[in-house]
Amino acid sequence: MSDTPANLLQHSTSPYLRQHALHHVHWHPWGEDALQLARDTGKPILLSIGYAACHWCHVMAHESFEDETTAGLMNELFINIKVDREERPDLDKIYQLAQQILTQHTGGWPLTMFLTHDTQQPFFGGTYFPPQPRHGLPGFQDLLQRVAQYYSEQQPQIRQQQTALMQVFDDLQATIPFEDALDATPLQTARAKLHEQFDSEFGGFGGAPKFPHPRTLEFLLRHWRASSGAEQPDLHALYMSALTLTRMAEGGIYDQLGGGFFRYSVNKYWMIPHFEKMLYDNAELLRVYSQAATATGDPLFKRITHETAQWILRDLRTPQGSFWAALDADSEGHEGRYYVWDQAQLMRLLTPTEYAVLAHRYGLDSAPNFEQHWHLHSYRSIDDTAKALNMTPADAEHELQHARHKLLALRAQRTAPGLDDNVLTSWNALLISGLCQAARCLDDSTLIDAACTAADQLRQTVWREGRLYAVYAGGKARHGAYLDDHAYLLNALLELLQTRWRTSDLNWAIELAELLLQHFSDVERGGFYFTADDHETLIHRSKTFVDEAIPSGNAIAAQALLRLGYLLAEPRYLQAAERTLRADWSGLQDHPSSHASLLIALSEYLDAPQLIVIRGKPDEANQWQRSLNQLYKPDRLVFAIPTDVDLPERLASKAVGDATLAYVCQGTECSAPVRSLEALIAVGR
């Protein structure tokens, strides 16, 4: 029998850790108690990282962690630590990178890493391991025994390997800041590389699996808009973004009944998704669909913006007004079961005409596309469906909407996917930004209300004594916030100020900017570390610039600091943004297409954003703002500030008179007051 304590996850506030609380494995949460136990026993650490909505995490848990024999081996040979990557993205970043260096394979979840007992440095790892050997992977029980034997017998080799690994970590951050003038070369190089990677038939970039990459699509939209005054506007950049957004909206990656997007597509057609619904994906896609709707006027993009926002408000909003993290891929033990259909069931539910339209539009007259069931994917346009069924498009759309309503009502009676009830500061901040963009696109005040309420909830729950926390769960704020939390929230507050001015939001934004500079700055090389200077000491202090599943925190910090710096004429913020760009200039040059968010920041550094400050009575000032919002100009910020609002000292020069007026600023230079909406629109173009 093992002398290690039993499973210690029962009292965790993390929904992911609670999922594993009844395993036979003696799981520990990450913390000094578990690390000291490893040091005392000399047993290596088995570190398992996942998240509550992760399908393959569920699979490995069922196959291995719930198996008594496997659990017994784990307890005998290792100190077993379970980590929720949503709570501890700092640990996830470190060990995902280590896994990629050690195995030369991409990472993912569940992440399975084996660490030394005394230094927590990894010596072997992978992601999902099956219970028996298959697909070139070893069986997990055999792997456990082989790893434990290797650890016992090969200490010199392990220590040598770890020295080399830590040198790689150090080398990744040893870049010298670029000292010459920054230019637009990375923007042009990224545009060319995206053209090479573009799937001209189905949209997206590369083959399966296909991820949405919303910041890449935003970069292309912005690139097109920046070229609009040229003799030959870059229409193909617009086409790449618009085709991808169209194919995703028509595909199975989009929930054709309830709205909202699944995590990614397992095939190149956007047909069959991985069925998790993540808050961060939908926040980012809400943002880019809003922008595309404003840029093109396409009613499809406007509809997807509305439906996605409504799904988020309906299914992920907490009673207090913040937002939960995700819906699971699985229900009743099967991935996608909540979302798929049988023909016979649909034929009983629908009228013959409704079924005929639904079947033609979504491919129910073709072979099943997901495990002998049908997942709804737009095979044919509504016009083609109407023509095939000898109907008008309006009548076909009418029948389709009736059918969709019936299906959605029936689906609501099924066992719903599990809810990941973490409230994450960073993901909520992304959603606040998306809601603000959608509110301006749709001119929908309810979305503004939702964004304001979410921001207020974050302030009440994760802001304590001038410091930010990363997670709110079980009635508690936990874990000192990371770079992403600060950068995303700073950016969200700037979006909120453009949607509904509240001076308290500006003051909070300033506090967050100061925290970034004080606790996260790399004063030697520029940019920002992922963790604060008073964070727990880990084997590595990460500093990354590439976009991953969510945007680069460094990139969002750079863009937000540029914007706030110009708004307040604060040179420290502008300098910090420039130093961030210089810190990763080699990465921007060598791999520009993986730096979409940093490219957007670079574009606003090279051509300072236009800031318009409108002062006047609330109704008229807001009307001026709404008129400007109808034009897609992503490098413009419009603030409507009522005359009864006191401005901070650095904005006090924006004088107030009896009539509504506006100041148009480019960088650090501002125009004389503009006194009519017509003149403002002319200047604003």
C-alpha positions in Angstrom: 0.0 0.0 0.0 1.2 3.5 -0.8 1.9 5.8 2.2 0.9 8.9 0.2 -2.4 10.6 1.1 -5.6 9.9 -0.7 -7.1 12.1 -3.4 -7.0 15.7 -2.3 -9.1 17.4 -4.9 -12.5 17.2 -3.2 -12.4 20.8 -1.9 -11.1 22.5 -5.0 -13.0 25.4 -6.5 -11.8 24.3 -10.0 -14.5 22.4 -11.9 -11.8 20.4 -13.7 -10.1 19.3 -10.5 -13.5 18.4 -9.0 -14.1 16.1 -12.0 -11.1 14.0 -10.8 -11.9 14.1 -7.1 -13.3 10.6 -6.8 -10.5 8.8 -8.8 -8.5 6.1 -7.1 -5.4 8.2 -8.0 -4.0 10.1 -5.1 -4.2 13.4 -6.9 -2.8 16.5 -5.3 -3.4 20.1 -6.4 -0.2 22.0 -7.4 1.3 23.5 -4.3 4.1 23.4 -1.8 2.6 20.4 0.1 2.7 18.2 -3.0 6.2 19.5 -4.1 7.6 18.8 -0.6 6.1 15.3 -0.6 8.0 14.6 -3.8 11.2 15.9 -2.3 10.7 13.8 0.9 9.8 10.6 -0.9 12.2 11.0 -3.9 9.4 10.0 -6.2 9.1 11.7 -9.6 6.1 13.9 -10.2 3.4 12.9 -12.7 1.9 16.2 -13.8 -1.5 16.1 -15.6 -2.9 19.3 -17.1 -6.3 19.7 -18.7 -9.5 21.7 -18.4 -13.2 20.9 -17.6 -14.5 20.9 -21.2 -11.7 18.8 -22.7 -12.9 15.7 -24.5 -9.6 13.8 -24.5 -9.1 14.6 -20.9 -12.4 12.8 -20.2 -11.3 9.9 -22.3 -8.0 9.4 -20.5 -9.6 9.9 -17.1 -12.1 7.1 -17.9 -9.6 4.8 -19.4 -6.8 5.2 -17.0 -7.4 7.4 -13.9 -10.6 5.6 -13.0 -9.0 2.2 -13.4 -7.9 0.7 -10.1 -4.8 -1.1 -11.5 -3.5 2.0 -13.3 -4.3 4.2 -10.3 -2.3 1.8 -8.1 0.7 2.1 -10.3 0.5 5.8 -10.4 0.2 6.0 -6.6 3.1 3.6 -6.1 5.5 5.1 -8.5 4.7 8.9 -8.6 3.5 11.9 -6.8 0.5 12.8 -8.9 -0.4 16.4 -9.4 -3.5 17.6 -11.3 -3.6 21.2 -12.8 -6.4 23.1 -14.4 -4.8 25.0 -17.2 -7.5 27.7 -16.9 -6.4 28.5 -13.3 -2.7 28.0 -14.0 -1.8 29.0 -17.5 1.6 29.9 -16.2 2.3 26.2 -15.5 0.6 25.2 -18.8 2.8 27.5 -20.9 6.0 26.2 -19.3 5.3 22.5 -19.6 3.6 22.7 -23.0 6.8 24.3 -24.3 8.9 21.7 -22.5 6.9 18.9 -24.1 7.4 20.4 -27.6 11.2 20.7 -27.0 11.5 17.2 -25.5 9.3 15.3 -28.1 9.4 17.6 -31.1 5.7 17.2 -31.3 2.9 19.8 -30.8 1.3 19.9 -27.4 -2.3 19.8 -26.3 -4.6 18.5 -23.6 -4.4 16.4 -21.6 -0.8 17.2 -21.1 1.1 14.4 -19.3 4.5 15.4 -18.0 7.0 13.6 -15.7 9.1 15.9 -13.5 12.0 15.4 -11.2 11.2 15.1 -7.5 13.4 18.0 -6.4 13.5 20.7 -9.2 10.2 20.1 -11.0 12.1 20.1 -14.3 10.5 17.8 -16.9 12.4 14.7 -18.3 9.7 13.1 -20.4 6.2 13.9 -21.5 3.3 13.7 -24.0 -0.3 14.4 -24.2 -3.0 11.6 -24.3 -1.8 8.1 -23.7 -4.2 5.1 -24.4 -4.5 2.2 -21.9 -3.1 -0.2 -24.5 -0.6 0.5 -27.3 -2.2 2.0 -30.4 -1.6 4.6 -33.1 2.1 4.5 -32.3 1.6 5.4 -28.7 2.6 3.1 -25.8 0.0 1.8 -23.3 -0.2 4.0 -20.2 0.5 1.3 -17.6 3.6 0.1 -19.4 4.7 3.7 -19.9 4.4 4.4 -16.1 6.7 1.5 -15.3 9.3 2.3 -17.9 9.4 6.0 -16.9 9.8 5.1 -13.2 12.6 2.6 -14.1 14.3 5.1 -16.3 14.2 7.7 -13.5 15.7 5.3 -11.0 18.5 4.1 -13.3 19.4 7.1 -15.5 19.9 10.1 -13.2 23.1 11.3 -14.9 21.4 11.3 -18.3 18.3 13.0 -16.9 20.3 15.8 -15.3 22.3 16.3 -18.5 19.1 16.5 -20.5 17.6 19.0 -18.1 20.6 21.3 -18.3 20.2 21.3 -22.1 16.4 22.0 -21.8 16.9 24.9 -19.4 19.5 26.3 -21.8 16.9 26.2 -24.6 14.4 28.1 -22.3 17.1 30.7 -21.6 18.0 31.0 -25.3 14.4 31.6 -26.3 14.3 34.8 -24.2 17.9 36.0 -24.9 17.0 38.1 -27.9 18.5 41.5 -28.2 16.0 44.4 -28.8 16.0 45.8 -32.3 17.5 49.2 -32.5 16.9 50.4 -36.0 13.7 52.0 -37.3 10.6 49.8 -37.3 8.9 49.4 -40.7 6.0 47.7 -42.4 8.0 44.8 -43.8 6.5 42.2 -41.4 3.0 43.4 -42.5 3.7 42.7 -46.2 5.5 39.4 -45.5 2.6 38.1 -43.4 0.1 39.1 -46.1 2.1 37.1 -48.6 2.5 34.0 -46.4 -1.2 34.0 -45.6 -1.9 34.0 -49.3 0.3 30.9 -49.7 -1.5 29.1 -46.9 -5.0 30.1 -47.9 -7.6 27.5 -48.8 -9.3 29.2 -51.7 -12.2 26.8 -51.8 -13.2 26.3 -48.2 -11.5 29.3 -46.5 -9.1 29.1 -43.6 -5.4 28.5 -43.7 -3.8 25.1 -44.2 -5.5 21.7 -43.9 -7.2 19.8 -41.2 -7.7 20.4 -38.3 -8.8 23.9 -39.0 -8.9 26.6 -36.3 -10.8 29.9 -36.8 -7.7 32.2 -36.1 -9.9 35.3 -35.6 -7.0 37.8 -35.1 -5.6 36.7 -38.5 -8.9 37.4 -40.1 -9.0 40.8 -38.4 -5.4 41.5 -39.6 -6.6 40.8 -43.2 -9.6 43.1 -42.8 -7.4 45.8 -41.5 -4.9 45.3 -44.2 -7.6 45.7 -46.8 -9.0 48.8 -45.2 -5.5 50.4 -45.0 -5.1 49.9 -48.7 -8.5 51.3 -49.6 -7.1 54.6 -50.7 -4.5 53.1 -52.9 -4.7 52.8 -56.7 -5.1 49.0 -56.3 -6.8 48.2 -53.0 -5.9 44.8 -51.6 -9.3 43.1 -52.3 -7.8 39.7 -52.0 -7.1 40.3 -48.3 -10.8 41.1 -47.9 -11.7 38.0 -49.9 -9.6 35.7 -47.7 -11.2 37.0 -44.6 -14.8 37.1 -45.9 -14.7 33.7 -47.5 -13.3 32.1 -44.3 -16.0 33.8 -42.2 -18.7 32.8 -44.6 -17.6 29.1 -44.8 -17.4 29.0 -41.0 -20.9 30.5 -40.6 -22.3 28.0 -43.0 -20.4 25.0 -41.5 -20.7 22.6 -38.7 -18.2 24.6 -36.6 -21.1 27.0 -36.1 -24.1 25.8 -34.2 -26.8 26.2 -36.8 -29.6 26.0 -34.3 -28.5 27.7 -31.1 -25.7 30.0 -32.3 -22.1 30.2 -31.2 -19.0 28.4 -32.4 -17.4 25.1 -31.5 -13.6 25.0 -30.9 -12.3 23.9 -34.3 -13.1 21.7 -37.3 -11.5 18.2 -37.6 -11.8 18.4 -41.4 -11.0 21.1 -44.0 -14.7 21.7 -44.8 -15.6 23.2 -41.4 -18.1 20.4 -41.2 -17.4 18.3 -38.1 -16.2 20.2 -35.1 -14.5 19.3 -31.9 -17.7 20.0 -29.9 -16.4 22.1 -27.0 -17.8 25.7 -26.9 -15.3 28.0 -25.4 -16.0 31.5 -24.2 -12.7 32.8 -25.6 -13.4 31.5 -29.1 -16.8 33.0 -29.2 -15.6 36.3 -27.8 -13.0 36.6 -30.5 -15.3 35.5 -33.3 -18.0 37.9 -32.1 -15.4 40.7 -32.4 -14.3 39.8 -36.0 -17.8 39.1 -37.3 -18.8 42.5 -36.0 -16.0 44.1 -37.8 -16.7 42.1 -41.0 -20.4 43.1 -40.8 -19.5 46.8 -40.5 -16.9 46.5 -43.2 -19.0 44.7 -45.8 -22.6 45.2 -44.9 -23.1 41.5 -45.4 -26.4 40.4 -43.6 -24.9 37.0 -42.9 -22.1 38.5 -40.8 -24.6 40.7 -39.0 -26.9 37.7 -38.3 -24.0 35.6 -36.9 -22.9 38.6 -34.7 -26.4 38.8 -33.3 -26.9 35.0 -32.8 -23.5 34.5 -31.2 -24.0 37.3 -28.8 -27.5 36.0 -27.9 -26.1 32.5 -27.3 -23.4 33.8 -25.0 -25.9 35.8 -23.0 -28.3 32.9 -22.8 -26.0 30.0 -22.1 -22.8 31.4 -20.5 -23.8 34.4 -18.5 -23.8 34.0 -14.7 -26.7 35.3 -12.7 -24.5 38.2 -11.6 -23.6 39.1 -15.1 -20.1 37.8 -15.6 -19.5 34.8 -17.9 -18.6 31.1 -17.4 -15.7 29.5 -19.3 -17.1 26.8 -21.5 -19.6 24.1 -22.4 -18.3 20.5 -22.5 -17.8 18.6 -25.8 -19.6 15.6 -24.2 -23.0 14.7 -22.8 -24.1 11.4 -21.5 -20.6 10.1 -22.1 -20.4 10.8 -25.8 -18.9 13.7 -27.8 -21.4 15.7 -29.7 -24.5 13.8 -28.6 -26.4 16.9 -27.7 -26.0 18.4 -31.2 -26.6 15.5 -33.7 -29.7 14.1 -35.2 -31.4 11.0 -36.7 -33.5 11.2 -39.9 -36.4 9.3 -38.4 -36.6 11.6 -35.4 -36.7 14.7 -37.6 -39.3 13.3 -39.9 -41.6 12.7 -37.0 -41.0 16.1 -35.6 -41.3 18.2 -38.8 -44.0 18.7 -41.5 -43.0 17.2 -44.9 -42.2 20.7 -46.2 -40.1 21.7 -43.2 -38.2 18.4 -43.4 -37.6 18.7 -47.2 -36.1 22.2 -46.8 -34.0 21.2 -43.8 -32.8 18.1 -45.4 -31.8 19.8 -48.7 -30.2 22.8 -46.9 -28.2 20.7 -44.3 -27.5 17.5 -46.1 -29.9 15.1 -44.4 -30.4 13.6 -47.9 -26.8 12.6 -47.9 -24.9 10.0 -45.9 -24.5 10.6 -42.1 -21.5 12.8 -41.4 -20.8 12.0 -37.7 -20.9 8.5 -36.2 -24.0 7.4 -38.1 -25.8 10.6 -37.2 -26.2 14.0 -38.9 -24.5 17.1 -37.6 -26.0 20.2 -39.3 -23.8 21.7 -41.9 -24.9 23.9 -44.8 -24.5 21.8 -47.9 -26.5 24.1 -50.2 -27.6 27.7 -50.2 -31.2 28.7 -49.4 -31.6 29.9 -53.0 -30.5 26.5 -54.3 -32.8 24.8 -51.9 -35.8 26.9 -52.9 -35.1 26.2 -56.6 -34.8 22.5 -56.0 -38.1 22.4 -54.1 -39.9 24.8 -56.5 -40.4 27.5 -53.8 -39.5 31.1 -53.4 -36.3 31.8 -51.3 -38.5 33.7 -48.8 -40.8 30.7 -48.4 -37.9 28.3 -48.0 -36.3 30.5 -45.4 -39.7 30.7 -43.5 -40.0 26.9 -43.5 -36.4 26.5 -42.4 -36.9 28.9 -39.5 -39.9 26.9 -38.3 -37.9 23.7 -38.5 -34.9 25.2 -36.6 -37.2 26.5 -33.9 -38.7 23.0 -33.4 -35.3 21.3 -33.4 -34.0 23.8 -30.9 -36.9 23.2 -28.6 -36.5 19.5 -28.7 -32.7 19.7 -28.2 -33.3 21.8 -25.1 -35.0 18.7 -23.5 -31.8 16.6 -23.9 -29.1 16.2 -21.3 -27.0 19.3 -21.8 -23.2 19.3 -22.0 -21.4 20.0 -18.7 -20.7 23.6 -17.7 -17.3 24.8 -16.8 -18.2 27.4 -14.2 -14.9 29.0 -13.8 -15.1 32.8 -14.3 -11.8 33.8 -15.9 -10.7 37.4 -15.9 -8.9 37.1 -19.2 -11.7 35.4 -21.1 -14.3 37.7 -19.6 -12.2 40.7 -20.8 -12.1 39.2 -24.3 -15.9 38.9 -24.2 -16.4 42.5 -23.0 -14.4 43.7 -26.0 -16.4 41.5 -28.3 -19.7 42.7 -26.8 -18.6 46.3 -27.3 -17.8 45.7 -31.0 -21.1 43.9 -31.5 -23.0 46.6 -29.7 -21.5 49.3 -32.0 -22.1 47.1 -35.1 -25.7 46.3 -34.2 -26.5 49.6 -32.4 -27.8 47.4 -29.5 -27.8 49.0 -26.1 -28.6 45.7 -24.4 -25.1 44.5 -25.4 -23.6 47.6 -23.9 -25.5 47.0 -20.7 -24.1 43.4 -20.6 -20.6 44.6 -21.2 -20.8 47.2 -18.4 -22.3 44.7 -16.0 -19.5 42.1 -16.7 -16.9 44.8 -16.2 -18.5 45.8 -12.9 -18.6 42.2 -11.8 -14.9 41.7 -12.5 -14.2 44.8 -10.4 -16.3 43.4 -7.5 -14.9 39.9 -7.6 -11.3 39.8 -8.9 -10.0 43.3 -8.0 -8.7 43.3 -4.4 -6.6 46.1 -2.8 -5.2 47.4 -6.1 -4.3 43.9 -7.5 -6.1 41.7 -10.0 -6.8 38.0 -9.7 -7.2 35.5 -12.5 -10.1 33.3 -11.5 -13.4 33.6 -9.6 -14.9 30.3 -8.6 -16.8 29.0 -5.6 -17.2 32.5 -4.3 -13.5 33.1 -4.1 -11.0 35.1 -6.2 -7.9 33.0 -6.7 -4.4 33.2 -8.3 -2.7 36.4 -8.9 -3.5 37.6 -12.3 -1.3 37.1 -15.3 -0.2 39.3 -18.2 -3.2 38.2 -20.3 -5.6 39.2 -17.5 -4.2 42.7 -17.3 -3.7 43.3 -21.0 -7.1 42.0 -22.1 -8.9 43.9 -19.4 -7.0 47.1 -20.2 -8.0 46.7 -23.8 -11.6 45.8 -22.8 -12.0 49.0 -20.8 -10.8 51.1 -23.8 -13.4 49.4 -25.9 -16.0 50.0 -23.2 -15.1 53.7 -23.1 -15.8 53.9 -26.8 -19.2 52.4 -26.3 -20.4 54.1 -23.1 -18.1 56.5 -21.3 -17.6 56.0 -17.6 -14.7 57.9 -16.0 -14.3 55.1 -13.5 -13.4 52.7 -16.3 -10.7 55.1 -17.5 -9.3 55.3 -14.0 -9.2 51.5 -13.7 -7.5 51.3 -17.1 -4.8 53.6 -15.8 -4.3 51.5 -12.7 -4.0 48.4 -14.9 -1.5 50.1 -17.2 0.6 51.0 -14.2 0.5 47.5 -12.8 1.8 46.2 -16.2 4.7 48.6 -16.1 5.5 48.0 -12.4 5.1 44.2 -12.1 5.4 42.6 -15.6 7.9 44.7 -17.6 11.2 43.2 -18.8 13.2 46.4 -18.2 16.3 44.9 -19.8 14.9 43.6 -23.1 11.4 45.1 -23.4 8.0 43.4 -23.5 6.2 41.8 -20.6 6.6 38.6 -18.7 3.6 36.3 -18.3 3.8 36.4 -14.5 4.3 39.3 -12.1 7.6 39.9 -10.3 6.0 38.8 -7.0 4.5 35.5 -8.5 5.5 32.1 -7.3 9.0 31.1 -8.5 8.8 28.4 -11.2 11.4 26.8 -13.3 11.0 29.4 -16.0 9.4 32.9 -16.3 7.7 32.9 -19.7 7.6 35.8 -22.1 5.9 35.0 -25.4 4.7 37.0 -28.3 2.9 34.6 -30.7 -0.8 34.1 -30.8 -1.9 30.8 -29.4 -5.5 29.7 -28.8 -5.9 33.3 -27.5 -4.1 36.4 -28.5 -0.6 37.2 -27.4 -0.8 39.1 -24.1 2.3 41.1 -25.2 0.6 42.1 -28.4 -2.6 43.2 -26.7 -0.6 45.1 -24.1 1.3 46.9 -26.8 -1.8 48.0 -28.7 -3.7 49.0 -25.6 -0.8 51.0 -24.2 -0.4 52.8 -27.5 -4.0 53.7 -27.5 -4.1 54.8 -23.9 -0.8 56.6 -24.3 -2.2 58.7 -27.2 -5.5 59.3 -25.4 -3.7 60.6 -22.2 -0.5 62.0 -23.9 1.5 59.6 -21.6 4.9 58.9 -23.1 5.7 56.0 -20.7 2.9 54.0 -22.2 4.0 54.7 -25.8 7.6 53.8 -24.9 6.5 50.5 -23.3 4.6 49.6 -26.4 7.5 50.4 -28.7 9.9 48.4 -26.6 7.5 45.4 -26.8 7.6 45.6 -30.6 11.4 45.9 -30.6 11.7 42.9 -28.2 10.2 40.5 -30.7 11.2 42.1 -34.0 13.1 39.0 -35.1 10.0 36.9 -34.5 7.9 39.4 -36.4 10.4 39.2 -39.3 10.8 35.4 -39.3 7.3 34.2 -38.5 4.9 37.1 -39.1 1.8 35.1 -39.8 1.9 33.6 -36.3 2.0 37.1 -34.8 -1.3 38.6 -36.1 -2.1 40.5 -32.9 1.4 41.9 -32.7 1.2 42.9 -36.4 -2.0 44.8 -35.6 -0.1 46.6 -32.8 2.7 47.3 -35.3 0.3 48.8 -37.8 -0.9 51.3 -35.1 2.6 52.1 -34.1 3.6 52.9 -37.7 0.4 54.9 -38.4 -0.9 56.3 -35.1 -4.7 55.6 -34.5 -7.1 58.5 -35.0 -8.8 59.5 -31.8 -12.0 61.5 -31.8 -13.3 63.0 -28.6 -16.9 64.3 -28.7 -18.2 66.6 -26.0 -21.9 67.6 -25.8 -25.2 66.7 -24.4 -25.6 62.9 -24.1 -28.2 62.3 -26.8 -26.4 64.4 -29.5 -22.9 63.3 -28.6 -24.0 59.6 -28.8 -25.7 60.3 -32.1 -22.5 61.7 -33.5 -20.7 58.6 -32.2 -23.2 56.2 -33.7 -22.9 57.9 -37.1 -19.1 57.4 -37.1 -19.5 53.8 -36.0 -21.3 53.0 -39.2 -18.0 53.2 -41.1 -15.4 50.5 -40.7 -12.3 52.3 -39.6 -10.5 49.9 -37.2 -7.6 52.4 -36.4 -10.0 55.0 -35.1 -11.3 55.4 -31.5 -14.4 57.5 -30.9 -15.2 58.7 -27.4 -18.5 60.4 -26.7 -18.2 62.2 -23.4 -21.2 64.0 -22.0 -20.7 67.6 -20.8 -21.7 66.7 -17.3 -18.8 64.3 -16.9 -15.6 65.6 -15.4 -12.5 64.7 -17.4 -9.1 63.7 -15.8 -6.5 66.4 -15.9 -4.8 65.1 -19.0 -8.0 65.3 -21.0 -9.2 68.6 -19.5 -8.0 70.6 -22.6 -11.1 69.2 -24.4 -13.1 72.2 -23.5 -16.9 72.1 -23.1 -19.3 74.7 -24.5 -23.0 74.9 -25.0 -22.9 73.1 -28.4 -21.7 69.7 -29.2 -18.1 69.6 -30.6 -15.4 67.2 -31.4 -11.6 67.0 -31.4 -9.9 64.9 -34.0 -6.4 63.7 -33.0 -3.8 61.8 -34.9 -1.1 60.7 -32.6 -0.1 63.6 -30.5 -1.6 66.3 -32.7 -5.3 67.4 -32.4 -7.4 69.6 -34.7 -9.3 72.7 -33.8 -12.8 71.9 -32.5 -15.2 70.4 -35.2 -18.7 71.9 -34.7 -21.0 69.9 -37.0 -21.6 66.2 -37.6 -21.2 66.6 -41.3 -17.8 68.2 -40.9 -16.8 65.5 -38.5 -17.7 62.7 -40.9 -15.7 64.4 -43.6 -12.7 64.8 -41.4 -13.1 61.3 -39.9 -12.9 59.5 -43.3 
